[in-house]
Amino acid sequence: MGTMTSPSAADAVLDQVGPRLRRLRVERGVTLTGLAEITGISKSTLSRLESGGRRPSLELLLPIARAHRVSLDELVGAPEVGDPRVRLVPREVNGRSVIPLTRAAGPLQAFKLVIPPTPGKVPVPQTHEGYEWLYVLAGRLRLILADHDLVLVTGEAAEFDTRLPHCFMSADDNPVEILSLFGRQGERMHVRAKPRRSAAR
């Protein structure tokens, strides 16, 4: 007889579906109203799915997976039995290529980002709960953080409280590749880069 997932393990997977649905929707900049229009699922049902007030079913998850253009396995975070590798599936978010490097929803998430140049774009700093650590893999990254306007080069890192106004982009006419670790507020990553120069020239 084949092995079956225990009820407790299945419940644990289902408990993570709500937060995963919300994160995918927020990453794509889609409102509950917009997702309801795309999927035909009522806004109240989508809200209850995200909050855990309603158990997910195939009837509900399939149209949501299609709307987000992800597989059902990715949507529910179902691991491949015996295989610890993370499937590197790039996503386009606000013109950036975002590659999740962690598989399960949790307090700490890792991403590789490829940010294309955006000449003439006016920086729009934002704030949100959390703590972020950035490492420049290739290229030059402009990081605006509160009153600081910095350029980080390959091999440099920075960490900051995302409740401070911040944004980052390519510092020149070339793409920049970065590694990002994002944690909930209270998490701390202990690699710290000191400001070396201003982006203004």
Beta strands, then each sheet from edge to edge (+ up, - down):
strand 1: 91-93
strand 2: 96-100
strand 3: 108-115
strand 4: 131-138
strand 5: 140-145
strand 6: 148-153
strand 7: 157-161
strand 8: 166-170
strand 9: 176-183
sheet 1: 1+ 2- 3+ 9- 4+ 7-
sheet 2: 6+ 5- 8+
end
